[in-house]
Amino acid sequence: MRIALTALAVTGSLTLAACASEGTTADPTQAPTMSSSGSTSETAAPAKVIDITVKDGKVTPNGATIKVPVGKPIELRVTSDASGELHIHTTPAQALNYTPGTHSTTITIPRPGRVEAELEETGTLVANLDAE
């Protein structure tokens, strides 16, 4: 009887350990999950914020190279005095249509490499995002 109870206790512990480990392997190519409120999940790192200003037809930054983390959220925040489109050359491509004021989008670059962000209408390079 004592052997049977010990065996049952060990089996139960192994079952609990197996259940606890299921679904915990992170896939670095997946974007952070978004809750219905639009905030990132509790386990996601805070986003790196890149401020972009479009004023009087000029953009800042203008062609800068900016290091960004691989697999982490990157918030592109556009403040503009006119309407336009920020085009991000990821696969698949992403875009932020904006109007006068401040607008943002959050992207994730899953692999190391360079991604261009440009103003679509003028073809102006805003930044090269170097994911490391």
C-alpha positions in Angstrom: 0.0 0.0 0.0 2.8 2.4 0.9 4.6 1.7 -2.4 1.3 2.3 -4.3 0.8 5.7 -2.6 4.4 6.7 -3.2 4.1 5.8 -6.9 0.8 7.7 -7.1 2.5 10.8 -5.5 5.4 10.7 -7.9 3.2 10.2 -11.0 1.0 13.2 -9.9 4.1 15.4 -9.5 5.4 14.5 -12.9 2.0 15.2 -14.5 1.9 18.6 -12.8 5.4 19.4 -14.0 4.6 18.4 -17.5 1.5 20.6 -17.6 3.4 23.6 -16.1 6.0 23.4 -18.9 3.5 23.2 -21.8 3.2 26.3 -23.9 6.1 28.2 -22.2 8.6 27.9 -25.0 8.8 31.4 -26.5 9.0 31.8 -30.3 11.2 34.8 -31.0 9.7 35.3 -34.5 6.2 36.0 -33.0 5.1 39.5 -32.2 4.0 40.3 -28.7 0.3 39.6 -28.1 -2.0 42.5 -27.8 -4.8 42.8 -25.4 -8.2 44.3 -26.4 -7.2 47.5 -24.7 -4.2 47.8 -27.2 -1.5 47.4 -24.5 1.1 44.7 -24.8 0.9 41.6 -22.7 2.5 41.6 -19.3 5.5 39.6 -20.4 6.4 41.9 -23.3 9.2 44.4 -22.9 8.3 48.1 -23.2 8.5 49.4 -26.7 11.4 51.4 -28.0 9.9 54.7 -29.1 11.1 56.5 -32.3 9.8 60.0 -32.6 9.3 61.2 -36.2 8.4 64.8 -37.0 7.0 66.0 -40.3 6.8 69.8 -40.5 6.7 72.1 -43.5 7.5 69.2 -45.8 10.6 68.2 -43.9 11.1 65.1 -41.8 13.2 64.4 -38.7 15.0 62.0 -38.5 16.1 62.1 -42.1 17.9 59.0 -43.3 19.3 58.2 -39.8 20.3 54.7 -38.9 18.7 53.6 -35.6 19.5 50.4 -33.8 16.4 48.5 -32.6 16.0 45.2 -30.8 15.1 42.0 -32.6 11.7 40.6 -31.6 10.8 43.5 -29.3 8.1 46.1 -29.9 9.1 49.3 -31.6 6.7 52.3 -31.5 6.9 54.7 -34.4 5.3 57.9 -33.3 4.6 60.5 -36.0 3.8 64.1 -35.2 2.9 66.0 -38.4 1.3 69.2 -39.7 -0.1 67.4 -42.8 -1.6 64.1 -43.8 0.7 61.3 -45.2 1.8 57.7 -45.0 4.7 56.2 -43.2 5.7 53.0 -45.0 7.8 50.4 -43.2 9.5 47.9 -45.5 9.0 44.7 -43.4 7.7 41.5 -44.8 4.8 41.9 -45.1 5.0 45.7 -45.5 3.3 47.8 -42.9 2.1 51.4 -43.1 0.8 54.2 -40.8 -1.6 56.6 -42.4 -1.6 59.8 -40.4 -3.4 63.2 -40.4 -2.2 66.4 -38.7 -1.4 65.6 -35.1 0.3 62.7 -33.4 -0.2 59.1 -34.4 1.7 55.9 -33.7 2.1 52.3 -34.7 3.9 49.5 -33.0 5.9 47.0 -35.1 8.2 44.0 -34.3 11.2 43.0 -36.5 11.5 39.2 -36.0 15.0 38.8 -37.5 18.3 40.7 -37.5 18.7 43.0 -40.5 17.8 46.4 -41.9 14.3 47.8 -42.4 13.6 51.1 -44.1 10.9 53.5 -43.0 10.0 56.2 -45.5 7.4 58.8 -46.3 5.4 57.1 -49.1 4.3 60.2 -51.0 7.8 61.7 -51.4 10.0 58.6 -51.0 11.9 60.4 -48.3 13.9 57.9 -46.2 13.0 58.6 -42.5 15.3 55.9 -41.0 17.1 52.7 -41.5 16.0 50.4 -38.6 19.0 48.1 -37.8 17.6 45.1 -35.9 20.2 43.5 -33.7 
